[in-house]
Amino acid sequence: MTCQQPFSDAARIYIQAEALRRAFPAWSFAVHAWPAGRARIEAVNPASADPYALISTDPAEIWAELRRPR
């Protein structure tokens, strides 16, 4: 018998952070705890000031911002 349990929200955030690392190698990504048991992704681009950092509990927001043409 196999037990399939869905990923937790934190696991999803870590998976998305790893995908973001691969897609945007110039950026640094970290996952941090957030109140109420939620996790957030922090993205920092030390080589650029536009934008320098992005922080969100929703990975889709970070994907959208990094894909936006500058």
N, C-alpha and C positions, 0 to 999 in steps of 0.2 A: 504494500500500500504506500502510495506517495502522497505527501502533503504539500500542496502548493499554496503558499501564503503570499499575498501581494506585498510589494516593497513598502516600507514605511515612507513617510514624507521625507525624513532625513536621508534615507537611502536614495530616493529620487533626486534630491538636491546634489548629493555627491556624484551620482551618475551624470547629471547635467553639467556639473562643474568640470568633470573630466572631459566631456564632449566639447565644452567651451575651450578648455586648454588646448585641445587638438586643433580646433578650428581657428583659434586666435592666439598663436604662439608668442606674440609680442606682449601679451597681457599676462598678468599673474592673477590666479584665482585662488580664493580660500573660502572654506565653509566654516561658519561660526554659529554657535547657539544663539537663539533669539528667545525672548520671553514667551511663555506659554508652550514651551517645548518645540517651537518651530526653529528651523534653521534658515540662514540667509547666505547668499553668495556675495562675496566682495571681489570686485574686479578692479585691478589697478594697472595702468599703463604708465610706467615711469618715464617713457620716452616721449610722451605727448601730454599736452595740457588741454586737449579738446576731444573728449572729456578725459580727465585724469583718473577718476574713479567712479564706479557704479556699485550700488548696494541695493539688493532686493531679496525678498523672500520668494519671489516669482521668477524662475529662470527664464520664462518667456520674455519678460521685460528686458533682461540683459541681452538675450539673443537679438531682439528687435533693435535695441539701441546700437549694438555693435555692427549689425548689418546695415544700419542707416548710412547712406552716402554722406560724406563730409565735403 
